[in-house]
Amino acid sequence: MVKPTVDYSVYLVTDSGLNHPSRTLVQSVEDSILGGVTLVQLREKDLDTPAFIDLARKVHAVTKKYNVPLLINDNLEVALAIDAEGAHVGQDDITCVEARRMLGPNKILGISTGTPEEAQKALADGADYIGIGTCFMTQTKSPKRTLGPLGVRAILEVIPAESELKTVVIGGIKHDNTRRVVTHSAGAHGRILDGIAVVTGIVGAQDAKVASEQLLSEFRIGHALATTKHQNNIRGAVQDGRASVEDVIKSFPQLLTTLRENSPLTHHISNYVVMNDTANATLALGGSPIMAPSAVEAEDLSKVVSSVVLNIGTLTESFVDCMYEAGKHANTQNKPIVFDPVGAGATKLREETTRKILNAMHVDIIKGNAGEISTIAKIIGSGNDQTETIAMRGVDSLGSGFSNPAAVVQAVARREGSVVAMTGVIDYVSDGFRTVAIENGHAYQGRITGSGCMIASAIASFAAVSPNDHFAAAVAGILALNLAGEHAGTRADVHGPGTFRAAFIDEIANLTPQHMLNEARVKTIIV
């Protein structure tokens, strides 16, 4: 017998206790295969061996009918009794080496892994695939910790690119997070998940066939996006239709005009200190703000807003809950998210919240100071070994910053698949391919509360009218407010930070498209 070739794309793991009451488990398996499930694992922890064998024979009759491999969870006696195509074992079950000895060389063997070390051992011990998890919280298990896409990525990156070991992710995988998990977890050396393993999302669904179709579609889209991202990283150059920096700058007058014509609505989950200022700055620029920190209305708002700002300046449990909901629904509605990790790195709570947000959703644009970007580089593993750690005191970054800031923002942007904007005396923006330094701005911007948060709001307004180029939106948002800062700082009626604060809002409103074109001091940086 030759070991079967396996498509791991959508891997059904059964659980009779979660099966939808309208049908039998066997019917759920058949419906799911008709919807696109490519591999089935029969997991029945509460059945004795004779009952397990009886159910396994019935399920195997269905899977063989459609030429879909059936694996048995944990119980190799059952797997051998029905001549299943393979088995899956956990870290606390029989060892991978012993399972292979019992099954022989031509059966499929998988093992659960939750750490890079376990993945490396599975590879050495002869597993055909690993089940990486738990990704998110789930009804079937109560893990001490969840990995999220970043943890899955860390495991993928210890598997050699040329290895034949296959990988699936398990734990809380649903059709509305599949695409994000697959794209966000892709390793720097090109390892992309070979499949998603799903329990409740299929057997507990009202219609297992439709649920499977949705999951397969989302997996394929996510895999294609991850593949494209890796190919672009290999090329290391702008070869995929991105506008040049020069063309981006030329587009600013029209971007500002479009923003003011459309007045896009931006959902702000922001901090108490700056809500009034960010709302006024958004209005002055031409956008429309809604400051709505309740998770209950996040889904409804996602359908009508054009962009979202997540600002962790004043952390409360309810604010964070709202950020998760707003981010999840913004991803579903394809609305751009600007993440402002205020004070990330200053406390464990802020760092952990930053980690959770990056794991829970795809963030389109990250805006932060050097200390905050340093923390994000540490969380995601930027791939740049020269990234220094920049200390934080409260919400302020300490020291002179990075020795090569352009290289840092480019590395973080490429790693995360987001635009990264790092503010300071000189601002840096990168999408991983195009990197610029923005030299506009005024010293008084750093002496009033909320000037950085206002920049995040401006970026979100521009992102709403620049859906296909968030790099342009980030540069435009920073430039617009920096130009307003320069104009305000030179007014005769400005005598210090207090008078500057009011003048700043005025000059945001007075900004013209020609200012954006003629006064921009934006330089391309070759890293």
LOPA-142586 format. One record per residue (C-alpha): x, y, z. Coordinates in steps of 0.05 Angstrom, whole numbers, plus 32768, in hexadecimal, padded with zeros to 4 digits. Layout:
BEGIN
XYZ...
This chain:
BEGIN
800080008000801A80457FED8011807F801E7FD780A980047FE380EF7FEA7FBF811F80187F9F8163800C7F9E818480517F7781C2803C7F3981B780677F428182809C7F04816D80C27F0E8156810A7ECE813781257EAE813C81697E6B811981757E5C814681B07E5D818481847E3A816581487DFC818C81317DBD8169814B7D9B816B81077DC8813380EB7DF480F880FD7E3F80FE81027E4680D280C57E198101809E7E43813D80B57E81811B809A7E60810E80567E43815480517E87817280627EAA814A802D7E7781607FFA7E8881A7800F7ED3819E80057EF1817D80427F30815A802C7F448132806A7F1C811680A57F32810480EB7F0380DC81177F0D80F5815E7EE180D481927EFF80D881D77EC280BD81FC7EB5807D81D47ECF803981EA7EF8801481B67EC07FE6819A7E90802181917EC9804B81737ED8801481417E8F800F812E7E89805A81217ECC805B80FE7EB5802680CC7E77804F80BB7E9F808F80B27ED5806A808A7EA08050805A7E8E8099804B7ED580B380457EEB807A80177EAF80887FEB7ECC80CD7FDD7F1680B87FDF7F2280E4801C7F5480C9804F7F3B80B980957F6880C080D27F5980A681187F6980D181547F9580B181897F79806A81877FA78042815A7F81800281697F45802081457F70803B810C7F8E7FF681007F4B7FD281087F297FF880D07F68800280A67F62804E80A97F918077807F7FB5809080BD7FB280AB81047FBC80EA812C7FDC80EB81717FE5812181A68020813481D08005810B820A7FF280CE81E1801E809881C3805F80B481A8806680C4815F809F809181588075805A81778038806D814E80618069810E807B802481228034800B812D8016802B80EF804F801C80BF806E804A808B80328051805D7FFF806F808C7FF580B98099800D80CF80DD8000811280FD8010812F81417FF8816C8168802C81A28175802981E2819C807281F9819D80AB81FF816B80D081C8819180968197818A809381A6814080DD8198813780D68156815D809B8142813380C4814D80F580FD8123811180CE80EC812880AF80E080E4806B810280E6804A811280A48028815080BF8020817980FE7FE08197811B7FF581DB81357FCB81F6816E7FA5820D81927F9F824B81667F62826A81887F34825781C17F06821E81B07ECC81F581CB7EF281B481C67F3081C781EF7F4381F782277F8C8205821A7FB8822A824B7FCB825882127FB9826481CA7FEB826F81937FC7829E81647FE482A8811E802582C3813B803082848163801F825981288052828080FF808882738132807D8229812A807B822B80DE80BD825080DD80E4821780FE80CE81E780C8810081E8808E80E38204804E80F681C4802880D88195805C809F81678047807E816D808B803881898081801681BA80B17FCE81C880C57FB481F980F97F7E81E7812B7F56820B81607F1E823D81557F26823D810A7EE9825A80E87ED8827480A37EDF82BC80BB7F2682B480D67F43827F80A77F5E82B080747F8082DB80A97F9E829F80CD7FBC8282808D7FD982C480747FEF82DE80B78012829E80CD803C8295808E8085828D809F80BC82BB808780DD8282805F809D8272803A807C823C806580318244805E7FFD821980817FE981DD80587FA481DB80777F7381ED80AD7F5681BA80DF7F0F81C980F47EE081AA81277EA481D4813D7EA581FF80FE7E8F81C380D67E6E818E81017E4981C2812A7E3381EB80EE7DEA81ED80D77E0281D780927E4481B180927E4A81B380467E4481FF80427E728208807E7EA781DD805B7EA08203801A7EAB8245803D7EE8822B80637F07820F80247EFC82507FFE7F1B827980367F56824B803D7F66824E7FF37F61829A7FF27F8E829F80307FC1826E80137FC382957FD17FCD82D77FF6800482B980218027829D7FE4802482E07FC1804083037FFE807B82D28001808982DA7FB7808A83267FBF80BA831F7FFA80E982F47FD080E983277F9880F8835D7FCB80E183937F9B80A383B67F85808A838A7F4D804183817F5E802083C27F47803283EF7F81803784387F6E807B84597F74808784897FAE808884C27F7C804384AE7F62802A84A67FA9803E84EE7FBA801D85077F7A7FDC84E47F907FD7850B7FD17FAF85477FB87F7A85197F9B7F7A84EE7FDA7F6D852A80067F3785437FD67F1584FE7FD67F1884FA80217EF5853D80297EC1852C7FF47EB084E880147EBA84F8805E7EC884AF80707EAE849680B37EE4847A80E17ED5844F811E7F04846481567F10843781927F3F846881B17F57848181F57F3384B182227F6C84E382217F6984F281D77F2284E381C07F0F852B81B97F4F853E81947F4D850481647F04851081557F11855981467F4F854A811C7F27851780F37EF0854B80E77F21858180D67F43855580A37F00854680837EEF8502809F7EB984ED80CF7EC884CC81137E9E849F813F7EBB849181847E99845081967EBB842481CB7E8383F081D37E8D83AA81B87E4283A181B17E3D83D081767E7F83BF81547E5F839081217E2A83C2810D7E5D83FA81067E8A83CF80DB7E5683D080A57E53841C80A17E98843680B37ED0843C80807F0B843080AF7F1C841F80F77F4F843A812A7F65840F81647F8A843781997FA0841681DA7FB2845681FF7F81844B82397F78840182407F3883E6825E7F1B83A182567EDD83BC82327F0883E582027F3283A881F07EF4837E81E67EDA83B281B77F1C83B381917F19836881867ED1836C816D7EDD83AA81417F1C838C81247EFC834981157EC1836980F27EED839B80CD7F14836180B17ED4833F809B7EBB837F807A7F00838E805C7F0583D180807F4C83EA808F7F6583E880D77F98841A80F37FB883FF81327FD8843281627FFA840881998001844281C9803484328200804083EB81E6807C83D2820D807284008248804C83CB826F803E838082697FF4838F825F800083BC82238031838C820480028351820D7FC7837981F27FF1838C81B58002834281AB7FB9832E81B07FA18362817F7FD6834E814B7FC1830681557F76831381537F72833A81127F96835380D57FAD839A80E17FB783C380A17FE083FC80BD800983FF80FD801B844481178049844D81528087846E816E80CB844C817080BE842981B2807A840F819C809583F6815A80CF83D6817F809D83AF81A980778398816C80B88382814B80C583578189807F833A8189807E8326814080C88317813880D8834A8103810C832180E0813E835A80E981748343811A818B838B8121814A83A5813F815B83C78180812E83C981BC8114841081C880FD841D821080BB843D822180A8846B825A805D846E825D8047847D82158089849E820280C3847E81DE8107848981FF814B849581E0815F84A7819A813A846F81798153843A81478197844081268175842D80E4812B843D80EB811B843380A2813483EC80A4810B83DD80E280C883F780C680D583D2808480E5839180A880A7839580D5807B83A8809B8093836F8070808E833E80A98048835280BE802C83608079801583A58091802983ED80858054840680BF8058845080D1808B84648106808584AB812080BC84D6813D80E68512812B80E884F280E680AF84C380D580B9848280AF8086845A8088808E84188064806383E28045809F83B3804280B283C97FFD80AB84157FFA80CA843A803480CA8485803F80E084B9807180B284F4807E80D885328096809D8561809F8082857380E3808A85A3811E80A9859A8163806885B0818580468571816C806F854A819E805A857981D7800F857081D47FE7853381E97FCB850981B17FF185228173800684DB81637FBF84C1816E7FA684F7813F7FD684DD810A7FB8849781117F7384B581067F8B84DB80C87FAA849B80AC7F68847780B67F4284AD80917F7284A880567F71845C80597F26845F804F7F2F8482800B7F6E845D7FF87F58841480007F8B83F87FCF7FC8841C7FEA7FCD8422803580158439802E7FFC8478800B7FC8848180427FFC847D8079802B84AE80587FF284DD80487FD784DB808F801A84EB80AE802B8520807B7FE8854480827FEE854C80CD8038855D80CA802A859480977FF385AE80C4802485AD80FD805685D680D58021860880C28007860F8109804C86158127805E865180FD801E8678810B802686BB812F7FF186A98161801486698178803F867581B58047862E81D0802685E981D37FE4860481ED7FD7863481B57FF6860381847FC285CE81967F8785F9817E7FAE861381417FC085CC812E7F7685B981257F6B85F880FD7FA585E980CE7F8E85A280C37F4D85C080A97F7385F480807F9F85C1805E7F9985C280127FA8858D7FDE7FE185B97FC4800185BB80088004856F8006802785707FC3805485AD7FC7806C85AA801080788560801980BE854D803080B98502802480F784DB801180FC84947FF7812A84688021814E842E8002815B83FA8039
